[in-house]
Amino acid sequence: LNFAWKSAQRITSSREVEPNAAYGKAAAVFKLQGPLFFGSVTQFREMFSAQKSKSESEEVVVLDFMESRVWDSSALEAISEVVQTYQNSNKEIHIRHLSRDCQKLLTKAGDL
């Protein structure tokens, strides 16, 4: 339990604007670090709340999982919720750099 608590505190993100991130469009790129699992999904959701998604100035948002890993179905649901939040704010959203294991989980999950 202590390990899960400490691991949950390690999910972070940094934001930068990439001028040609998505088909030549500028995008706000959120580079995630740390494990995404049942213990960290609350913090993940808070990082990308509805209020924050509406205040995002770029029309395109990228979630970059290069330094993060999706561990379980709770994480998949949280990603789905964040994607839906940005789509509801009329933002185009992309996910990149998922590990092969993560891609398999998403394929198995289908539409959440």
Protein Blocks (a to p, Z undefined) as FASTA:
>chain_A
ZZmmmmmmmpccdddddfklngoiacdddddedjddfklmmmmmmmmgfklmmmpmbfbd
cddfklgccfbfklmmmmmmmmmmmmmnopacddehiafklmmmmmmnmpZZ
